[in-house]
Amino acid sequence: MPLYETTLVIDSLLEETVITEKVQKYVDLVTKAGAVDLQVDRRGVRKLAYDIKGKDGQWRTQADYTFLFYEAPGTAVNILEKQLLLDEDMLRTMTVRYDRMPPATPADLNAIEAVDSSRDDDEERGRGDRERVKDTGVDVDALDEEEEG
């Protein structure tokens, strides 16, 4: 069976218990439809890259993110996606099929997040991309002159 990753972007104005119940509903649905090796990674409320209009017509700037990793037949994915489309509290969803490469595990995602947060620390200390490039030995000023000339 192919590997899938489904991303759920849920309206963060809902109560935490309602969000948890919705996630559990979809976990049960995909499991009942034949999914195996199911992993759930709740990432919590995050800022959106762009505003998304909710069912009440108001714009959302943040949402609750949940990732489902599983192996399933295509029919299970079709059933899940159909139900997700009908749920008005889902701001966005996306399912990705992996033919050869297994999806990232929650531990891998935490490692990536740790690297991103260290980069944020550098930027807070005033070290941006320019200083990181200088650390590699590249003459940044010469590159700037080439772009200008």
Secondary structure, 3 states (H helix, E strand, C coil): CCEEEEEEEEECCCCHHHHHHHHHHHHHHHHHCCCEEEEEEEEEEEEEEEEEECCCCCEEEEEEEEEEEEECCHHHHHHHHHHHHHCCCEEEEEEEEECCCCCCCHHHHHHHHHHHHHHHHHHHCCCCHHHHHHHCCCCHHHHHHHHHC
